[in-house]
Amino acid sequence: MAEKKTCSKKADKKGGSNKFILGAALGAIGGAIAGVLMAPKSGKETRKDIKDGANKASKKVQAEGKKLVKKGKAEVAKEAKTVKAAAAKKTTKK
């Protein structure tokens, strides 16, 4: 028998984009680490490059996290309005 899908298309798209973002971030981090480790520099310079790269990545992750939190709050507020409207309709019908 065929199973019913419980996820909506919207949820599938969000999950796919999150996986893509995660994959892109991990790929960028891996590439940066490989590039730094293979560069012909002194240990001190390499450590500085790693530290600078980690700081830069941290700032990017924090900025993206703030965007996601803001977007999440907006979605929650939108859904709360929908639920309140549905509840109001239900109470007025009685």
C-alpha positions, 0 to 999 in steps of 0.5 A: 500500500502507498503511504500518505505523506504527512509533510506539506510541500512548504515544509519540504521546501524549508527542509531542503533549503536548510539542508542546502545551507548546512551543506554549503556552510560545511563545504565552505568550512572544509575548503577553508581548513584544507586551504589554510593547512596546505598553504606554505606559511609558518605555524604562527601565520597559519594559526592567525589565519585559522583564528581570523577565518573562525571569527569571520565564520562565527559572525556569519553564523550569528548574523544568519541565526538572527535572521532565522530567529526574526523570520521564525518569530514572524511565522509564529506571530502569523500562525498565532493570528490564524489560530486566534481568528479560527478560535474567534470564528468557532466561538461566534458560531456557537 
